[in-house]
Amino acid sequence: MRIFDPHIHMTSRTTDDYERMAAAGITAIVEPAFWLGQPRTSVGSFTDYFDSLVGWEPFRASQFGVRHHATIALNPKEANDPRCREVLDLLPRYLEKDGVVAVGEVGYDSMTPEEDEVFAAQLALAVEHELPALVHTPHRDKARGTERTLAVVAESGIEPGHVVVDHLNEVTVGLVRDSGCWLAFSIYPDTKMSPPRMVNILREYGLERMLVNSAADWGRSDPLLTRTTADAMLAAGFSEDDVDRVLWRNPVDFYGQSGRLDLSDVEKEATFAGNSILRGGS
């Protein structure tokens, strides 16, 4: 089984997590830029963080056979801090990096006017740099936040198929399904979505444009919940091809629109492992 986690914050995780993920078949990931848990007070702190996302973290992942890509943006929460606004001027430099496959996370935290402005500005950057966009929906008042998100996406002129709307649930999936955007779901131990609920959504809405992620970060989360969801799909009667579509081919198709997704090493390794099994090798 091959698994691509399209949204996970490995900066917040230990090296042991990379080892466990690789053993579970999670060999490709995308790490979005996000809020680190406490306010950043200068643009320089973002520069250091972005440098780690395109430099150190891909190297750390590679030690365990995991291919790491990133998305870069000013996250919605810190969009409200005037000290961070100059980060927008910094973004074009990073959006040209080879390992950056989208603009994100963008979107809403508290749905403020400041967030409106920064969200629209970063969608414009996605269009300018011909990159997809990863959109964060708010944890509070999620239905209204999702509706507002889709309105801003429509106003921006970005192709809906270049946008993935994340942190969806049973309340919001129908709204996004009809928009033409991709749909993403974060599987958490206690909040957001669970593997059984995800299986039910896939049964009802199908597999097209569906992404499943762990969104594992510094809070209570689990980087192996994509694998747990894959196992739950199989137990519920989905085929191995269905699992491969949702947990590998769909994220490849979405982020592949950047023209920068490079999975050659992990795909070679998967082919070698498969051939070894067919030959009876260990």
C-alpha positions as CSV (number, residue, x, y, z in Angstrom):
1,M,0.0,0.0,0.0
2,R,1.3,3.5,-0.9
3,I,0.0,6.5,0.9
4,F,0.5,10.3,0.2
5,D,-0.4,12.5,3.2
6,P,-1.4,15.8,1.5
7,H,-1.4,17.9,4.7
8,I,0.9,17.2,7.7
9,H,3.0,19.5,9.8
10,M,6.2,17.5,10.3
11,T,8.1,20.5,11.7
12,S,6.0,19.7,14.8
13,R,6.8,16.0,14.8
14,T,9.7,13.8,15.8
15,T,12.1,11.8,13.7
16,D,10.5,8.7,15.1
17,D,7.3,9.7,13.3
18,Y,9.0,9.7,10.0
19,E,10.2,6.2,10.7
20,R,6.7,5.0,11.7
21,M,5.1,6.6,8.7
22,A,7.5,5.0,6.2
23,A,6.9,1.6,7.8
24,A,3.2,2.2,7.3
25,G,3.5,3.0,3.6
26,I,3.3,6.8,4.0
27,T,6.2,7.8,1.7
28,A,5.0,11.1,0.2
29,I,3.8,14.2,2.1
30,V,3.0,17.9,1.7
31,E,3.7,20.2,4.6
32,P,1.8,23.5,4.6
33,A,3.1,26.6,6.3
34,F,0.9,27.2,9.4
35,W,0.7,28.8,12.8
36,L,3.4,27.4,15.1
37,G,1.4,27.9,18.3
38,Q,2.6,31.3,19.5
39,P,2.8,34.7,17.7
40,R,5.7,35.5,15.5
41,T,6.7,39.2,15.8
42,S,8.9,39.8,12.8
43,V,9.2,38.9,9.1
44,G,12.6,37.4,9.8
45,S,11.0,34.6,11.9
46,F,8.9,33.6,8.8
47,T,12.0,33.6,6.6
48,D,13.7,31.2,8.9
49,Y,10.5,29.0,9.0
50,F,10.1,29.0,5.3
51,D,13.8,28.1,4.8
52,S,13.3,25.1,7.0
53,L,10.3,24.0,5.0
54,V,12.2,24.0,1.7
55,G,15.6,22.9,3.1
56,W,16.0,21.1,6.4
57,E,12.6,19.3,6.5
58,P,12.9,17.6,3.1
59,F,16.4,16.4,4.1
60,R,15.1,15.0,7.4
61,A,12.3,13.2,5.5
62,S,14.6,11.8,2.9
63,Q,16.5,9.9,5.6
64,F,13.5,7.6,5.9
65,G,12.5,7.4,2.3
66,V,9.8,9.9,2.6
67,R,9.4,12.6,-0.2
68,H,8.6,16.0,1.3
69,H,7.1,19.0,-0.5
70,A,5.7,22.2,0.9
71,T,3.1,24.9,0.5
72,I,3.9,28.4,1.5
73,A,1.7,31.3,2.7
74,L,0.8,33.6,5.5
75,N,-1.6,31.6,7.6
76,P,-5.1,32.9,8.4
77,K,-4.5,33.3,12.1
78,E,-1.4,35.5,11.7
79,A,-3.0,37.4,8.9
80,N,-4.7,39.4,11.6
81,D,-1.4,40.6,13.1
82,P,-0.1,43.8,11.4
83,R,3.4,42.9,12.3
84,C,3.1,39.9,9.8
85,R,1.6,41.7,6.9
86,E,5.0,42.3,5.2
87,V,5.3,38.5,4.8
88,L,3.1,38.9,1.7
89,D,6.0,40.7,0.1
90,L,8.3,37.8,1.0
91,L,6.1,35.1,-0.6
92,P,7.0,35.4,-4.3
93,R,10.6,34.4,-3.5
94,Y,9.5,31.1,-2.0
95,L,6.7,30.4,-4.5
96,E,9.4,30.0,-7.1
97,K,11.2,27.2,-5.2
98,D,11.2,23.7,-6.8
99,G,9.7,21.9,-3.7
100,V,6.8,24.3,-3.3
101,V,3.7,22.8,-4.8
102,A,0.9,25.2,-3.7
103,V,0.1,28.4,-1.9
104,G,-1.2,27.5,1.5
105,E,-2.6,27.4,4.1
106,V,-4.7,30.4,3.2
107,G,-8.3,31.1,4.2
108,Y,-10.1,31.9,7.4
109,D,-9.6,31.6,11.1
110,S,-12.0,34.2,12.6
111,M,-13.4,35.6,9.3
112,T,-12.1,39.1,9.8
113,P,-11.7,41.9,7.2
114,E,-8.0,41.4,7.5
115,E,-8.3,37.8,6.7
116,D,-10.5,38.7,3.7
117,E,-7.8,40.9,2.3
118,V,-4.9,38.5,2.9
119,F,-6.9,35.5,1.5
120,A,-7.7,37.4,-1.7
121,A,-4.1,38.6,-2.1
122,Q,-2.7,35.1,-1.8
123,L,-5.2,33.6,-4.2
124,A,-3.9,36.3,-6.6
125,L,-0.4,35.0,-6.0
126,A,-1.5,31.5,-6.8
127,V,-2.9,32.6,-10.1
128,E,0.3,34.7,-10.8
129,H,2.6,31.8,-10.1
130,E,0.4,29.2,-11.7
131,L,0.1,27.2,-8.5
132,P,-2.7,25.4,-6.8
133,A,-4.1,26.8,-3.5
134,L,-4.7,25.0,-0.2
135,V,-7.5,26.6,1.8
136,H,-8.1,26.3,5.5
137,T,-11.7,26.5,6.7
138,P,-12.4,27.9,10.2
139,H,-13.0,25.6,13.1
140,R,-15.9,27.8,14.3
141,D,-19.0,28.6,12.3
142,K,-17.7,26.2,9.7
143,A,-20.7,26.3,7.3
144,R,-20.7,30.1,7.1
145,G,-16.9,30.1,6.8
146,T,-17.0,27.6,4.0
147,E,-19.6,29.6,2.1
148,R,-17.5,32.7,2.5
149,T,-14.5,30.8,1.3
150,L,-16.2,29.6,-1.9
151,A,-17.4,33.2,-2.6
152,V,-13.8,34.5,-2.3
153,V,-12.5,31.7,-4.5
154,A,-15.1,32.5,-7.2
155,E,-14.3,36.2,-7.1
156,S,-10.6,35.6,-7.4
157,G,-10.8,34.1,-10.9
158,I,-8.7,31.0,-9.9
159,E,-9.8,27.8,-11.6
160,P,-11.8,25.8,-9.0
161,G,-10.0,22.7,-9.9
162,H,-6.8,24.4,-8.7
163,V,-8.2,24.8,-5.2
164,V,-8.5,22.3,-2.4
165,V,-10.8,23.2,0.5
166,D,-9.6,21.5,3.7
167,H,-10.9,20.5,7.1
168,L,-14.4,19.6,5.7
169,N,-17.0,17.5,7.5
170,E,-20.5,16.2,6.9
171,V,-21.9,19.8,7.2
172,T,-19.7,21.3,4.5
173,V,-18.9,18.5,2.1
174,G,-22.0,19.2,-0.1
175,L,-21.2,22.9,-0.4
176,V,-17.7,22.2,-1.8
177,R,-18.7,19.2,-3.8
178,D,-20.9,21.4,-6.1
179,S,-18.2,24.1,-6.5
180,G,-15.7,22.2,-8.6
181,C,-13.0,22.6,-5.9
182,W,-11.2,19.6,-4.4
183,L,-12.3,18.4,-1.0
184,A,-10.0,17.5,1.9
185,F,-10.7,15.9,5.2
186,S,-8.4,15.9,8.3
187,I,-8.6,12.7,10.4
188,Y,-8.0,13.4,14.1
189,P,-8.1,11.2,17.3
190,D,-10.9,13.3,18.9
191,T,-11.9,16.2,16.7
192,K,-12.5,17.0,13.0
193,M,-13.1,13.6,11.2
194,S,-12.6,10.0,12.2
195,P,-11.9,7.0,9.9
196,P,-15.4,5.6,10.2
197,R,-17.0,9.0,9.4
198,M,-14.6,9.4,6.5
199,V,-15.6,6.0,5.1
200,N,-19.3,7.0,5.3
201,I,-18.6,10.2,3.3
202,L,-16.7,8.3,0.6
203,R,-19.7,5.9,0.3
204,E,-22.1,8.8,-0.1
205,Y,-20.1,11.2,-2.2
206,G,-17.7,9.0,-4.1
207,L,-13.9,9.2,-4.6
208,E,-13.6,12.0,-7.2
209,R,-11.6,15.0,-6.0
210,M,-11.3,13.6,-2.5
211,L,-8.2,14.0,-0.3
212,V,-7.6,12.5,3.1
213,N,-4.9,13.8,5.5
214,S,-3.8,13.6,9.1
215,A,-3.0,17.3,9.5
216,A,-0.8,16.1,12.3
217,D,0.8,19.0,14.2
218,W,1.9,20.0,17.7
219,G,-1.6,19.2,19.2
220,R,-3.2,15.9,19.9
221,S,-2.9,14.2,16.5
222,D,-1.6,11.1,14.8
223,P,0.5,10.9,11.6
224,L,-0.6,7.3,11.0
225,L,-4.4,8.1,10.7
226,T,-4.2,8.1,6.9
227,R,-3.1,4.5,7.1
228,T,-5.9,3.8,9.6
229,T,-8.4,5.3,7.2
230,A,-7.0,3.2,4.3
231,D,-7.5,0.0,6.5
232,A,-11.0,1.2,7.4
233,M,-11.8,1.6,3.7
234,L,-10.7,-2.0,2.9
235,A,-12.7,-3.3,5.9
236,A,-15.8,-1.5,4.6
237,G,-15.5,-3.2,1.2
238,F,-13.6,-0.6,-0.9
239,S,-11.1,-2.1,-3.2
240,E,-7.3,-1.7,-3.1
241,D,-7.6,0.4,-6.2
242,D,-10.2,2.7,-4.4
243,V,-7.7,3.1,-1.6
244,D,-4.9,3.9,-4.0
245,R,-7.0,6.5,-5.7
246,V,-7.9,8.4,-2.6
247,L,-4.7,8.1,-0.7
248,W,-2.2,8.3,-3.6
249,R,-3.5,9.2,-7.0
250,N,-5.8,12.0,-6.0
251,P,-3.1,14.0,-4.1
252,V,-0.7,13.3,-6.9
253,D,-3.2,14.7,-9.4
254,F,-4.0,17.8,-7.3
255,Y,-0.4,18.8,-6.4
256,G,0.9,17.6,-9.8
257,Q,-0.8,20.7,-11.3
258,S,2.1,22.7,-9.9
259,G,4.5,21.0,-12.4
260,R,6.9,20.5,-9.4
261,L,5.8,17.3,-7.8
262,D,8.7,14.9,-7.9
263,L,8.0,11.4,-6.7
264,S,10.4,9.5,-8.9
265,D,12.5,8.1,-6.0
266,V,9.5,6.8,-3.9
267,E,7.8,5.4,-7.0
268,K,10.9,3.5,-8.0
269,E,11.2,2.1,-4.5
270,A,7.5,1.0,-4.6
271,T,8.1,-0.7,-8.0
272,F,11.2,-2.4,-6.7
273,A,9.4,-3.6,-3.6
274,G,6.5,-4.9,-5.7
275,N,8.7,-6.8,-8.0
276,S,10.6,-8.3,-5.1
277,I,7.4,-9.6,-3.6
278,L,6.4,-11.1,-7.0
279,R,9.8,-12.9,-7.1
280,G,9.4,-14.2,-3.6
281,G,12.0,-11.9,-2.2
282,S,12.0,-10.5,1.4
